């Protein structure tokens, strides 16, 4: 059954990512023009990430932050390795891209090439993997990372858009997020994958269109927080 599930999932990834690239290609052009009009620098942001079986790959996103120039004052400090992006470097259109998740569209090529999946734990840097997955949650590295998953959903609804302090994020958000990534690996199924996809689309609409800022915990998030902290602190 596991091998059949993996086959179905890979076929789904290839077909959906290829179709999505074709259908959204006009939007890519519009986004590229808006980025160029908003900020000097490349259209795409490339970053090293760790994938399945600890294999390094290059992740692609639309750039949403001003290019960092340490020699120029006023550019905003560089915050590599922090949980919260430096808002001084996020240009206005870039902020929209991040909230709407449209900055992640280029990762469709990562999915098509087999480096990522549509559903899977968020890909982390080498330093992030060492801090969050090695040891207790090393099962996360046994599958492809993805665009949508239980951990990225928690981060989207309760993470960077809400928590603006790195220390608070490290204490309250990161531990639950890591647990949810591992939970997904244990409970992988077509049903859970469908849930993650539709929940992501729902949050994108609520955050971008309805401007909603607060969300109740899902059953998965409540279970994770209770396991990690012994109680559920959300409403």
C-alpha positions, 0 to 999 in steps of 0.5 A: 500500500505504501508503494502504491501511495508513493506512486500515486503521489508522484504522478499527482505531483508531476501532472499538477505541477506541469499543469499549474506552470502552464496555467499560471505562466501569465501570472508569472510574467505579471509578478516578475514585472511588479518585482522589477518595478518594486525593487532592484535585483533579480526576480527569483530568490534561490536558496540551498535547502535539504530534501529527502535523505539529506540531499541538498537542492536549490529552492526557487521563490519569487523575491519578496525582499530588497537585496541585502547590501551590508555596506549601504545603511538603511538597507535593513540588517541581514537576519540569516537563520532567524525565524522572522523575516526582517520587515525593513527589507520586505518591499510592499509588493513582496509583502503581498507575495508572502501573505498570498503564498504566490512567492512560492509558485517557482517551487512548482519546478522543484516539484516537477523535478522530484526535489519536492512534493506538493504535500510535504514538510517545509524544506529547511536550510542545513542549519535549520535541519540540524536544529529541528529535525536531526534526532527526535524528528529525523523521520521528516528527512525520509520524504520529500519536502513540500509546499503544503503540510501540517507544519506549514499550515500552522506556521501560516496561520499562527507563525510569522504573520502573527508572531513578530519576535524571534525568541517568542517564535522559537518557544511557541511556534517552532516546537509545534511546527516540528512536531506537526512535520513529524506527525505528517510523516507518521500519518501520510495518506491520500486523505491527509494530503487532500486536507493539506491542499484544501486547507492551504487554499482556504487560508490563502483566501482568508488571509489575502482576500478576507484579511483574516488574522486570527484562526482557531486551532485545527484538531491536528494543531491542538493535538500537537500543542498538547503533546509538546506543551501539555496543554492547548493555549489557543482559544 
